[in-house]
Amino acid sequence: ETGVTQSPTHLIKTRGQQVTLRCSSQSGHNTVSWYQQALGQGPQFIFQYYREEENGRGNFPPRFSGLQFPNYSSELNVNALELDDSALYLCASSFRKQVGETQYFGPGTRLLVL
Amino acid sequence: AQTVTQSQPEMSVQEAETVTLSCTYDTSESDYYLFWYKQPPSRQMILVIRQEAYKQQNATENRFSVNFQKAAKSFSLKISDSQLGDAAMYFCAYGTGTASKLTFGTGTRLQVTL
């Protein structure tokens, strides 16, 4: 069974640039959620994708956007990067159920915005 | 809005001893799910244990067990026979419905000493 993978592991960008982060879900999973974890904080929910559509969004501006592909992998795109976007970005996959999914996380992408 | 509070920023335990990490949450929902995740320095968030709110029995997973007090909205994690590999950040998380959007606490850093 293949776990959740993310790429790249580290990334350095400058303010105003755009970035794309990638996530491959765990085998058998059809839902992907993205979280932002600032240094010393718990993860904050950004959004979730199910059946290639956004299915819930946290308190993040529209410059955070995403995609889910037919193979259930996903991308997180951030436009017009700001210094505060520096964080660990975590992807989690799960199998959509009526209730009580368990999310399994990838190793994250560390983004530094200068 | 749901909130999750972890009031212990750091805890320390000797190898082979028992330690309890605290978590409280605030919700108006009656049906929800609670999780403990471990995040070692490798950054990957690893599921430790989950609890369904409708279950009165406390969840256990080998050396890990929870004390779930629904009325008090408390969800503590007990680690028995602590091992050096248990050293990590521990996050308490809450989810409702499909539990696909998790709300995390700020974490407790656990040190394990010889």
Chai-1 contact restraints between the chains, C-beta under 6 A:
chainA,res_idxA,chainB,res_idxB,connection_type,confidence,min_distance_angstrom,max_distance_angstrom,comment,restraint_id
A,G42,B,F91,contact,1.0,0.0,6.0,A-B,restraint_1
A,G42,B,F104,contact,1.0,0.0,6.0,A-B,restraint_2
A,G42,B,G105,contact,1.0,0.0,6.0,A-B,restraint_3
A,G42,B,T106,contact,1.0,0.0,6.0,A-B,restraint_4
A,G42,B,G107,contact,1.0,0.0,6.0,A-B,restraint_5
A,P43,B,F104,contact,1.0,0.0,6.0,A-B,restraint_6
A,F45,B,K101,contact,1.0,0.0,6.0,A-B,restraint_7
A,Q48,B,S100,contact,1.0,0.0,6.0,A-B,restraint_8
A,G56,B,K101,contact,1.0,0.0,6.0,A-B,restraint_9
A,G100,B,Y33,contact,1.0,0.0,6.0,A-B,restraint_10
A,G100,B,A99,contact,1.0,0.0,6.0,A-B,restraint_11
A,E101,B,T98,contact,1.0,0.0,6.0,A-B,restraint_12
A,E101,B,A99,contact,1.0,0.0,6.0,A-B,restraint_13
A,E101,B,S100,contact,1.0,0.0,6.0,A-B,restraint_14
A,F105,B,M45,contact,1.0,0.0,6.0,A-B,restraint_15
A,P107,B,R43,contact,1.0,0.0,6.0,A-B,restraint_16
A,P107,B,Q44,contact,1.0,0.0,6.0,A-B,restraint_17
A,G108,B,R43,contact,1.0,0.0,6.0,A-B,restraint_18
